[in-house]
Amino acid sequence: MLGPVLPKEWLVQTTFPRLMLDHAKARPDAAALREKSYGIWQTTTWAQLETLVRRMAGGLAEAGVRRGEHVVVVGDNRPRLYAGMLAAQALGAVPIPLYQDAAAAEFVFPIRNAEVRWALVENQEQVDKLLEIRDQCPQLQRLWYDDPRGLRKYDEPGLQSIDALVEAGAARVQRDAGFFDAEVAKADPQDVAAMFFTSGTTGNPKGVVHTHFSLLDRAAAGQVFDKLTAQEEVLAYMPLAWIGQNIFSYAQWLACGYVVNCPESAATVTIDLKEVGPTYYFAPPRVFEGLLTSVMIRMEDAGAFKRKLFHACMAVARRVGPDLLDGKPVALLDRIRWKLGDWAIFGPLRNSLGFSRVRVAYTAGEAIGPDLFTFYRSIGVNLKQLYGSTETAVFVCLQPDHEARADTVGVPVQGVQIKLADNGEIMIKSPGLLKAYYKNDAATAEVLTADGWYHSGDAGFIDDSGHLKIIDRHKDVGRLAGGAHDGALFAPKYVENKLKFFPYIKEAVAFGNGRDRVCAFINIDMEAVGNWAEKRNLGYAGYMDLAGKPEVYELIRGCVEQVNADLAHDVLLAGSQVTRFLVLHKELDADDGEMTRTRKVKRGFISDRYAVLVDALYGGKAEQFIETAVTFEDGRSGSVSATLKIADAKTFAATKKAA
């Protein structure tokens, strides 16, 4: 039986383990977690979760885990890793989720910085990474793994399965039945609950320290804002190390008591999304970009009639779909047209994407392109934007239903105050602010003022309707210098997002600050462009070969020029039209240091690494040779080289509105 959602007042006076015990007492047989294994969904009830957490906590205590210590958690979303985080918190220890796709070397700094002695990991891949760096992290004593496949013959000191941990914990619970409840009772909401390491775009990552109160207060604020209940279904497939996923599938999960579904693997997420049919969905823009790309590829493969029907229906959807979703008046004939489109195209499309039951969908992590945002709302998906960061426990601004707009990130939610510094930087005061950066007082002092305001690093403003508008990262917003657009505003992320709306463009990096014009690097989407090439009998040997083909350059030129035509109508950014571009010979990769693990481009690093290409763009060259060091999937190092063509793009005169 599903119980009522706990009131916000209670949430901010409690801790994560206490919430788990509350749910187990009130609704023991209700589903808490589901995991797909070998194609079958397995359910863990709240009562079963309580038993597992008690035993894992007992095992951790037997191993020597003590209050205030750190426990690293690495892997995909798995019920026993969730239980491990709860078990650590029950003992007063602090879980630190790390990115499962990170290279072994990226684990060294967090583990050494936090003096980590304990690790809970998913499988052999993560065990191998930690064993590889063990000589650099000698304090790492014990490793427990969830999936035993491939590990049967491993004989490493301190390496055990989670099964062994649970077995040891069961003996401890049997011997001392009251120890778990006694440890949970010692916790205070202001105790540290978790630590999240930033992506480290400008140096070593920083450990962001959050308390039970800061995380649960923001989880409760989001719960109240969107009227979340225990009946929601969530699909958890983004890394737990990303605080966005952690808030949605851990903090709000315990706050609301809804069901979190864990996919079988990254390869089955699309299928699992359709099977689960989540009601509450959260993903960064790149996921929505990928889903749209798959839709457009399927449309290219469809017959002429279906393609024509799709485009005709989408024309109606773009014109009236967002207004219908926002509850605005729409002419009866347009309502009928949209309903027919919903029957023929939009409904089946939502079902195919797994969005047929979505009540609330959010995107965050970086700005989403307005065209991409409008597409989903046009077909009836209640996609909204939110604003926040690791340091703010995510929820700073949310878009109310019927007020979702592509150019804002919503209104400040309960408990949040926003003001603008003299230089236009957004300042935030919120109950969800970080306690500190771990062992980094200087960095903490840089972002937190004495009176409790947080420097967000973002540039923006509050519009007349009370919504916050983000222009870009404050340090990235610049001005063009010289030429016809001298002094014009330049916001690279805005330009990049417009480029990435096209299914053929996976990533884009725009340059222009302090220069007389804007130029860009482009990464093609291998799947979309490959499909496009095959339909035209255009052979290619791999990414580099495909990216360099003249036909592909013409395809990308068309996308760039369409963006330029749109920018010509923009009041502030008409001067940011892309005049020259090149298609990179390799995909930007986190393993090569070019992106963060959340796939945000490291603009400064890329500018330095490919300085010869930037100089060629602005120097008027038609082509440029480059050789680049790369890290292959198996960890080997090597290099790739190519002579890249540089293309010009047509620009357009600013309209009177933008003049």
N, C-alpha and C positions, 0 to 999 in steps of 0.2 A: 504494500500500500504506500502511495506517495504522500509524504507529509508536507506541511507548509514550509515555505522558505523562512529561514531564521531571520529575525529583524536585524536591521543594520546596527542598532544600539548594542546588540549582543555580539555581533561579529567583531567589533573593534575592542571588545573586552576579553577576547579569547585568543587561542593559539591554534595552529593547524592540527596538532594531534587531538586537542580537545574537540574540535569540530568533527574529526573523524569518529571519535567515540560517541558524540551526540547523534550522528547519523546512524551509527551501528545500533544504538539503543532504540532510537525512534522508528527505524525502518530496516531491520536486520536483513530481510529477504529481498530488498530492492537492489537492483543492479547498480553497482558503483563504477565498475570498469568492464570493458569487453576487449578481448584481444583476438585477432584472427590468426589462427594457426592451422597450417595445412588446409586452408580453404574453409575452415569452420570457425564461426565466432564462439569463443569461450567466455562465459560470464563469471565475474567475481562479484559477489554480493558485499554489502557493507559489513555483514557479520564475518564473512570469510576474510575480508580485508583487515578487519580488526585482529583476527587471530594471526594472520600473516605478519602484520606490523608488530604485534606483541612479541612474536618469536624472533623476528629479525632484530628488534631492539635488544632482546635478550642475548642474541648471538653477538651483536656489536659490543654490548657491555662486557660479555665474557672475553672478547678479543682485546678489550682495554680502551674502547672509545669513551672519552670523557667529555663533560660539559665544556663548550667553548672550542672544541677541536673541529677541524674541517674534514669533510668526507667528499671526495670527488665522485661524481656520477657521470658516466659517459655511455651513450647509446641512444638508439631510437626510443620512442615512447613505448614503454613496456610496464605492465602492472607491477612487476616485482621491483622495478627501479623506482616507481612512484612510492611503493611501500617502503623501499629503502630510504627515501628522502624523509618520509614520515617517521620512520624508526629513528633516524639520526636526530630529527628535531625533537622527538620524544625524550631523548637523552640529553637534550640541550646542545647537541653538536650542530654544525652548520653545513648543510649540503652545498656543494659548488658544482652545478652542471656545466660541462664543457662540450664543445661542438664535436659530434661524433665523426664528422668528415675532416677534421683538422689533422694535419700531419703530426707525427710524434713530437717533433721539435717544438711545436706550438704549445704542447702541454707543459714543457719544462718551466717556463716562467710562472704560470699560475700555481703549480704544485710547490715550487720552491718558495714563492712569495708567501703563500698561505701555510707553509710548513705542513703539508698534507702527509699523513701517515696511512690513510685508508682510502680505498677506491672500490666502488661498485660499478661494474661494467657489463655490457650486454653480451659480448661474444668474443670469439678468438681474435678478430681484427683489433678490438680495443685492448685485449690482453697483450697482443704482440707489440702494440705501440708503447704501452707502459713498461713492458719488459725491456724494450729497446732503449728507453731513457733512464732505466733504473740506476745506472752508474752515475748519472747526473743528478739523480734525486734519491740519494741513499736512505733518506728518512722514510721513503714509501715502503711500509712494512707488509701490509696485507692487501691482497686483491681478491675480490669475489666476483665470479662471472655467472650470468643468468643462463646463457645457451651453451651447453657442453660440447656441441659439435666441433670436432677438430682438436679438442683439448684433452682427450683421454690419456695420451702419453706424455703430457707436459709434467715435468717434475721440477717445479720452481719453488723456492722457499716462500711461504706466505700465500701461495696461490690455492684457492679453494672455490668450490661451487657455492652458489647461494643456497642450494639444497643443504650443504653441510652447515652453512651459517644458520639456516632455519632449524636444523636438527639440534645444533648446540643451544640455540635459543629456546627451543621447546623444553630442553632439560632444565635450563635456568628458570623458566616460567614455572615449571612443575616444582622446582626446589624452593622458589621464592615468588609466590603468586602475586604479592603486593608490590613488587619492586617497580613495575611499569607504571602503575597509577601514581605511585609516589614520585617518580621522576617527572611525569607529566604535570603533576601538581606544583612542582617547583618553578615551572616556567612562568614568565611574565610577558604580556603583550609587547613590551618594549625591548625584550631580548632579541638578539640577532637571529633571524630565521633562515636567511639564505644569502649567498653572495654570487653576483654575476659579473664576469669579466667583460669589459668593453672590447670592441673589435680592434683597438689599437691602431687607428689609421695614422697617427702621428708619432708613434713610439711604442713602448711597452704597454700592454693592456693594463687597465686599472680595475681593481676589485671593488664593485659597487655593493656596499653593505646595506641590507634592508632588514627591518624588524618584522615580527609578526603583525604589529599594528600597521605599519606603512603599507604592507602588501594587502592585508585584509581590508583596510579602510578603502583602498582604491578598488579592490574587487567588489566590495559592497556598494560603492558609488556607482559602478557600472551596472551592477545587478538592479539597483533601484531605478536607474535611468532607463533601462530597456525592459524593465518588468520581467526579469529572468526568473524562471521557476525550476523546480526539481524535475520537470518533465522535458527539459531541453536535451537534445542529443548533440554531442560535439565530436568531431573527428580530429584527433591529435596526431599530426604527422610532421609538423615543423620541429626543429631542434628545441629540446628543453632548455638549452643554454641561452636561447633567445627569450628575453623576458616577456615578449608578446605571447608566445606559446605557453610559457610558464604561468602567466596570469590567467589565460583563458582555460587551460586544461588542468591547472593545479589549484591556484588560489581561488578562482571563481567556482571551480568544481567543488571544493570543500565548503565554500560559502553558500552555494545554492543546492548542492547535493544532486546535480544532474549526472548523466551518464557520459563518460569519456570513452570513446572507441579508438583503439590502437590498431592501425593497419598492419597487415602481415609484413609488408616491406615497402620500400620506396617505389618499387616497380608496380605494385598493386594499388597504389593510392587512388588512381582514377576509378578503378573498379569498385574499391571499397567505399569511395565517396557516394557512388550510386546506390550501393547496398544499404548504407547507413541512412542516407537522406537526412543530413544534419539539419537541425532547426536554427542553430546558432553557429556561425561560421566565421573564421578569421584567417586571413592570409595576407602576405605582403603583395604589392602590385605585381611582382614578377610571376606569381602563381596565376593571377587573373590574366596576365599577358599570355602565359603559356596555354591556358585553357582557350583563350580567344584564337590563338594561332592554330590550335587543333581544329577549331570550328571552321576557320577559313580554309584550311587544307582540305577538310571534308567537303566543303562547298565547291572547291575546285575540281574535286573528283566526281561531283554529282552531275547529273544530266542537265541539258540546257534548260528544260522546263523548270526543274527544281531550283536551279541557280537564279533564274528570272523571278520565280515566286519568292525566293529568299530575299533578294534585293528589293523587290517591291514591298514586301511586308516590313523589311527593316527601315525603309524610307518612312513608312507610317509610324513605326515604333519610335524612331528618333524624333519625330515631330510631336507626338502626343504621349508616348509611353511614360517619360518622367513626370509629366503633369498628372497623368492618371495615378501614378504611384504616390504623388505628393498631395492628392486629394483636391487638385485645382479643377476648375470648370473646363470641360472639354465638350465640343459639339457632339450631338447624338450620332451623326454619321461617322465621325472619327472614332467614337467609342465602338461602334459596330465594326468598323474596319479593323481596329486593334483586336477586338474579340475574335474576328475571323482569323487574323494573323496569329493570335494565341492558340487557336485550335489547330491551325495548319503548321506553324513554325515555332512560335515562342515556347509553348507548353512542351512539345517534344524535345526542344533544345534544352530547356531547363532540366528536364528529366535526364537527358543524355549527359549533362554536366554534373548531375547529382544535386541540383539546387531546387528540386521540386517542392521540398518542405521548408526551405530556408525562410525564417521569419525575420532574422536580423543577420546581416553579413557586414563585416568590417574589414577594411584594409588599412594598413599602417606600416611603419618601418621606413618608408620614404614616400615622396609625393607620387600620386598616381596621375597619369595623363588624363586630361579632361575627356578626350574621345573614348578612352577605355572605360572610364567611369560611367559616361553616358550610355555606352553600349549595354552594360548590365542592367542599369535602371530602365532602359528602354524595353527590355524583354521581360520586365516584371520582377527582377531580383532586387530586394531592398538592400542594396549595397550602400554603405555609408563610410565616411572617413572619421578617423580619430587622430588625436595628436598626443604624443607623449614620448617618453624615452626610458632607457634603463634607469636613469637617475630619478625619474618621477613615478616609477611603478606604473607606467603606461598611461593611466587615465588622467589626462589634463583637460582636453576638450573632446566632446562627442557631438555628433550631428543628431539632432532630434528627428524622429520620423516626420515626414512631410517637409523637412527643411534641409534635405541633403543636396549639397551643391558641389560641383566639381572644383570650384575655385576657393572653397573654404575648408577648414577642418573642424568646424563646429563651435559650440559655445562652451565656456568653462563649466565643468561639472561641480557637483556639491563639494564645498570645502576649498576650491581653487580660486586664487586671485592671480590676475595677470596685469602686468604693466609693461610699458616700453621704456627702455633706457634712452638716453639722449641720442645714441648712435643707431637707434632702431632695433636693438636686440631685444628679444622677448624675455621678460623676467617672470618667474613663477614662484608663487608661495602655495604650498599644498601639504596636507598631512601625509602624502605619499612620497615625500622627498627622501633621498638617500640619507642614511645616518652619517656616512663618511665614505671616502675612498680608503680602502684598507692600506695601512702603513704608508699613507701618502698625504700628510697634512698640508703640504704645499698645494697639491692639486685640489684638495677639498676647499682650501681657502680661496682658490681662484674661482670656484663655481658657486660657493655658498657665502652670502654676505652675513655680517654680524647680526642683522635683524631678520635673517631667515629667508631671503630671496635667492632663488637659483638662477644662474646665468645659463640660459638654454643653448646659446650659440646659434640660434635661428633668427632670421630677420623676417619681420612681418608687421601686421597692424590689425586692429579691430575695426571691422566695417560698420556701417550705419545700422545693420541689423543685429549687431552684437556678436557676429561670428568672427573667428580668428582666421586671417589669411596669412599663409606662409609664402614668402617669396623664394627663399633658398636658405642654405646655411649662410650665416652672417659673413663668415670668412670667404665664402665663394662668390657672393654677390659683388659685382664690380661695375666698371664703366668702360665703354669703348673710348679710345683715345686717338684723335686724328681722323682724317677722312670725312665722309659725308655725314657720319653719325657720331661725331665727336661729342663725348659726354653722355651718350645714350646708356640707359641701364642695361646690364648684362646679367642674366640669371641662368647659369648653365643647366641646372637641373630641369628647369621648365622646358628649355629647348630639347634636352635629351629625352624627356618623357614624351614629347610630341613625336619625336622620331621613333621611339620604341612602340608607339601605338601600332605601327605597321607590322604585320606578322613576319615580314622578311628581315626586320632589324631586331636583334636580340639585345645589344648594348650599344650605347653611344657615349662619347666623351667630347664635350664642346669646349673650345678655347676662345678667348676674346678679351679677357680683362686686360686693360692697358694697351690693347692693340687696335688697329683701325678697322678690323672686320672680324667676323666669326668664322672659324673653321672647325671641322669635326673628324674624329675617328669613328668608324662604324664597324661593329661586329655583326655579320649576317647570322640569321637563325638557320642552322644547318638543315633541320627537318623541313622547314617551310620553303627555303630556297632550293633545297635538293628536290623536293616534290615539284616545284615550279620548273626546274631544269629538266627533270625526267619527262614531263609532259611535252617539252619542246625538243626531245631527243638530244639534249645537250649533255654529253658525257663528261664525267669528272672523276678524278682519282682520290679526292679527299677534300678537306676543308680548304686548304691553301689553294688548291687548283680551282675549286669552285669560286672562292672569293675573288680570284684574280681575273675571271673571265669578263670580256668586254660586255657580254649580254647582261651579266649580273650587275656590272657598274651602271648600265643604263636603267636597270630595274631600280637600283638604289637611288640613282639620280632623280627618278620620278617621285620617289618618296620624299627626298630632301626638298625638291621644288614645291611639292604640295604643302609641306610644313612652312616653307617660305611664304607661300601665298596666304596661309592662315595667319602667320606672324605679321604680315603687312596690315592686317586689320586690328592688331593689338595696340592699345593706347601706349603702353609702356615699353613694349619689346619689339617694335617694328624694326629697330636697328639690329636685332639679333638674328637676322636671317643668315643662313649658312652659305657662304660664298664658295668655299672649296672643301672637299672631303676626300678621304681615302678609306678603303676597306682593309682592315688589318689582316695580316697573314696568319694570325692565330687568335683563338678565343681568349679574352681576358679571363684570368684564372686566379682563384684565391691561393692555390698552391705556388703560384709564381709571385705572390705578394701584390698582385694588381687589384684585388678586390678583398673585401672583408668576407668573413664566413656567412654574413647575411647578404652578400652579393651587392654591396655598395662599392662603387668604384673609388679607388684611392687616387684622387685627381692629381695630387702633387707627385706621388710616386710615378704615375703614368707619364706625367709631363716630363719628369727627369729621365725616366727610362727610355722614352721614345723622343728625346729632344731633337734628334736628327730628323725625325718625321715632322715634328712641329715646325722646325726651321724650314723644311722643304715646302710645307703648306704655305707658309707666309713668305717664302722666298721666290714664289712663282714657278717652282720646278714642276715638270710634267711627270717625273718618276723619281724614286729614291730607293737605293739598296739598303737593307738592314739585316743584321744577324742578331738573334735574340736567344738568350739562355732560357731553357724551359725545364720543368719537372714533369716527367711522365707519370702515368697512373700507378705504375709499379714502384715509384719512388726514385727511379734512375734519373740522372741529370743529362741534359744534352743541349742541342741548339738547333734552331731552324732559321733559315735565311730566305729572303725573297727580294725581288725588285718590285716595289709597289707603285701602281699607277696613281696619279693624283688628278682628280677631276674637278672641273668648275661646275657650279650650279647656278641656275637663273635666279635672280632676286627680283623683287617687285617693289614698285613705288608705294610708299605708305599712303593709306587712304586718308581722306580729309579728317576722319574721326581720330586717326592716330597721329596726324600731323601736329 
